[in-house]
Amino acid sequence: MGDLTKGTIVRGLKNANLKPFSSEEVDQHGRLLDASVNGIEGSDNIAEIIQGMPLAMRAFGTRTSIATKIIQKGGRVLKAPIPGNPNHCLLSGLLLKDANNLFS
């Protein structure tokens, strides 16, 4: 599918915890493994990017970051469409603290 390298990346908040990332799976070095986000290569149109994101996944709003900043911190955003959500991506490679700072 390919990596996203430019544009806005959106993370939905599904609970009242204001941290976008708190209980995601991490590797032995504490880096995210395949956290769900939405993105479209080169797009900053949030209304378009969140199309297909279930309401429950953004019940408490959304947080955004920029693909280039994620890459600079060692992260990767892989396009991974799922049924009903063509803009679904997987975020990996970031430390939880970096992910939460980037999506604040």
Secondary structure, 3 states (H helix, E strand, C coil): CCECCCCEEEEECCCCCCCCCCCCCECCCCEECCEEEEECCCCCCHHHHCCCCCHHHHCCCEEEEEHHHHHHCCCEEEECCECCECCEEEEECCEHHHHHHHCC
